[in-house]
Amino acid sequence: MSRTWRWFALSAAIVVADQLTKWAVAGFFANRRPQEEITAFLNLVLVYNKGAAFSMFASAPGWQTPLLIAFALMAAVIVSVLILRNPQKRMLCLGLALILGGALGNVIDRLRFGHVVDFLDFHAMGWHWPAFNLADSAITLGAVLLILEGFVHHEKRAGAPS
């Protein structure tokens, strides 16, 4: 357990940072229209996403919220077990910690509000990436690290003597 605390501390820091940024954005937009241009390619927006990634299922009548909460909590348990079993695998645990923190950050929103607060809107040449938040960024970066770790681990096995 002594080597795993740092991974869970990182997850907790992501949850705190995610919730603080969402609180700050909600406060910023309290008396404004819910879109502010930051740069030529980035808007700060206030979007309430009742669905999953990229607003999938957002227009469903409400069944998606408890399902997404249950799915995220099950994933959090699985990710936690993987961290506990592999604390020495740094890239794996870093990716898992990012995913855990992001998943819990969005679960908190779903439990509190029934939706996730998204606020980053990147765009170029009339094309908009769906709005997202810090938790989504952590999940995405964590998934990229898990993929990279899989390639690194595969290369090590492939180069090992038979």
C-alpha positions in Angstrom: 0.0 0.0 0.0 2.9 2.3 0.6 3.7 2.7 -3.1 0.0 3.1 -4.2 -0.8 6.2 -2.1 0.7 8.5 -4.7 -1.5 7.2 -7.5 -4.6 7.7 -5.4 -3.3 11.1 -4.3 -3.0 12.1 -7.9 -6.5 10.9 -8.6 -7.8 13.0 -5.6 -5.9 16.1 -6.9 -7.5 15.7 -10.3 -11.0 15.5 -8.7 -10.3 18.6 -6.7 -8.9 20.5 -9.7 -11.8 19.4 -11.8 -14.4 20.5 -9.3 -12.6 23.8 -8.7 -12.5 24.6 -12.4 -16.2 23.8 -12.8 -17.1 25.9 -9.8 -15.0 28.8 -11.2 -16.6 28.6 -14.7 -20.1 28.5 -13.2 -19.3 31.5 -11.2 -17.8 33.3 -14.2 -21.0 32.8 -16.2 -23.4 33.6 -13.3 -24.3 37.0 -14.9 -23.0 36.5 -18.5 -24.1 34.8 -21.6 -22.7 31.2 -21.6 -20.0 31.8 -24.2 -16.8 33.9 -24.0 -14.2 33.9 -26.7 -10.7 33.4 -25.3 -8.7 33.0 -28.5 -9.4 32.5 -32.2 -9.7 28.7 -31.5 -10.9 28.5 -27.9 -14.2 29.6 -26.3 -15.1 29.2 -22.7 -18.7 27.9 -22.6 -21.1 26.6 -20.0 -22.6 23.4 -21.2 -24.6 20.9 -19.2 -24.1 17.4 -20.6 -26.6 14.8 -19.5 -25.1 12.2 -21.8 -21.8 10.3 -22.1 -18.8 11.3 -24.2 -19.5 13.7 -27.0 -23.1 14.1 -25.6 -24.0 10.6 -26.6 -27.5 9.8 -25.1 -27.9 13.4 -24.0 -31.4 13.6 -25.3 -32.5 10.4 -23.6 -35.4 10.8 -21.1 -33.2 10.3 -18.0 -32.3 6.6 -17.8 -28.7 7.4 -18.8 -27.7 9.3 -15.6 -28.0 6.3 -13.2 -26.5 4.0 -15.8 -23.5 6.3 -16.4 -23.0 6.7 -12.6 -23.1 2.9 -12.1 -20.7 2.3 -15.1 -18.2 5.0 -13.8 -18.3 3.6 -10.2 -17.7 0.0 -11.5 -14.8 1.3 -13.6 -13.4 3.2 -10.6 -13.3 0.0 -8.6 -11.6 -2.0 -11.4 -9.1 0.8 -11.9 -8.4 1.0 -8.2 -7.8 -2.8 -8.1 -5.4 -2.5 -11.0 -3.4 0.2 -9.3 -3.2 -1.8 -6.1 -1.9 -4.8 -8.0 0.6 -3.0 -10.1 2.1 -0.1 -8.1 5.5 -0.6 -9.6 4.3 0.0 -13.2 4.6 3.7 -13.4 3.1 4.5 -16.8 0.2 2.0 -16.2 -0.6 3.5 -12.8 -0.2 7.1 -14.1 -2.8 6.4 -16.8 -5.1 4.6 -14.4 -4.8 7.4 -11.8 -5.8 10.0 -14.5 -8.7 7.9 -15.6 -9.8 7.3 -12.0 -9.7 11.0 -11.1 -11.5 12.1 -14.2 -14.2 9.4 -13.8 -14.8 10.4 -10.2 -14.9 14.1 -11.1 -17.7 13.6 -13.6 -19.5 11.2 -11.2 -19.6 14.0 -8.6 -21.3 16.2 -11.2 -23.8 13.6 -12.1 -24.7 12.9 -8.5 -24.9 16.6 -7.6 -26.6 18.0 -10.7 -27.8 15.1 -12.9 -25.4 16.3 -15.6 -21.7 17.0 -16.2 -20.5 20.6 -16.5 -18.4 21.1 -19.7 -16.7 24.4 -20.5 -13.8 24.1 -23.0 -14.8 24.6 -26.7 -12.0 24.2 -29.2 -12.8 25.1 -32.8 -11.2 25.8 -36.2 -12.6 26.7 -39.6 -16.2 26.3 -38.5 -15.5 22.9 -36.9 -16.1 22.5 -33.1 -14.8 19.8 -30.9 -17.6 18.9 -28.4 -17.2 20.9 -25.2 -15.3 19.1 -22.5 -13.8 19.6 -19.0 -10.7 18.8 -17.0 -12.0 15.4 -16.0 -12.5 14.5 -19.6 -9.0 15.7 -20.4 -7.6 13.5 -17.6 -9.5 10.5 -18.9 -8.3 11.0 -22.4 -4.6 11.5 -21.4 -4.9 8.4 -19.2 -6.2 6.3 -22.1 -3.4 7.5 -24.3 -0.9 6.6 -21.6 -2.4 3.1 -21.3 -2.1 2.6 -25.0 1.5 3.8 -25.0 2.2 1.5 -22.0 0.8 -1.4 -24.0 3.2 -0.7 -26.9 6.2 -0.2 -24.6 5.3 -3.4 -22.7 4.8 -5.3 -26.0 8.2 -4.1 -27.3 9.9 -5.3 -24.1 8.3 -8.7 -24.4 9.1 -8.9 -28.1 12.8 -8.1 -27.5 13.2 -10.6 -24.6 15.2 -13.7 -25.3 13.2 -16.9 -25.8 
